Amino acid sequence: MQKNRYQIYLQEDFSFNLRHSCRYWQEAVLQASSWSNDDKQKVYIFDTLATSNDEDVYWVDTSGQPMATGHRSHPGYEDIRLTPIATLSMLQLTETLNVGNTVTLLRPLDDVNDELCHLSEASEQFDMLSGAYMMDSPLSRQHHPENDVALMVYQQDSLIATAMFSRYIEDHRFPSHLSELCYELSLHTVYVEPEFRGMGIAASLANTIVNIARSDMASLHRTLLTMNIRLKPWFSALALTAGGEAICDILSEAFVEMNDDVIEELMDDGFTISYQDPIISVESLAV
């Protein structure tokens, strides 16, 4: 069965939602035109079969006319992806804790929701964030199960700490700038059971998160440089407590230093790369 070539996306604020697909261009334009007269949303047509270097994203104005956005198809876009969680686990990026009989596992966030319920305070913090802040971003994100991650610290099968975060690469079809894509690391919460606090667990989890971002960014830089696209690093977080503010400060500084290190390593490997200042967006609700 022939695949529908044209996809129609509706933009509301910074969210791009696939609403329809069509086999023929005329059908796609007609369907997109029926939605384009709403001032609260923009309508785009994406040509999934555009050949290399051809226009493939069109904005449909309120009169129903499609206009090219300047985005062009490139085979390299298929290689823009985050490091899979399974691969990250094998890279042994987690730090060794100075707490006996502990192990730190990296798992998809969707797989650990039931376990997190046993950490009541962490679960409450995550519920506060997941409904609003996790999706509050000025970037058009590529959503994938690999985005949302949990670091789980166990001592003799008991969960004693967790760090929950997400990482995103901006959707190349709807970038903020045609010459760059953003990589976003978004911290949701770091929680350590009270009797294990003051042992460096939270700081160690923060360092592990930065190690994971380093793996992502090094790989993304190498892919995007072949396409003359810059990678723009972004760290976002919302601190709910004074302890959360401290962790956000640690992560912010480490994220900037990591970005510098990755750039230097790429230059040492012979890549021509321009420095991009990281965007740091940390808000606080701590009293």
ABEGO torsion letter per residue (X at the ends): XBBBABBBBBBBEABBBBABBBABAAAAAAAAAAAAABAABBBBBBBAABBBGBBABBBBBAAGBBBBAGBBBBAAAAABBBBBAAAAAAAGABBBBABBGBBBBBBBAAAAAAAAAABAAAAAAAAAAAAAAAABBABBBBBBAAABBBBBBBBGGBBABBBBBBBBBBBAABBABAABBBBBBBBABBBBBAAABGAGAAAAAAAAAAAAAAAAAAAAAAAAAAAGBBBBBBBBBBBABAAAAAAAAAAAAAAAAAAAAAAAAAAAAGBBBBBBBBBBBBBBABX
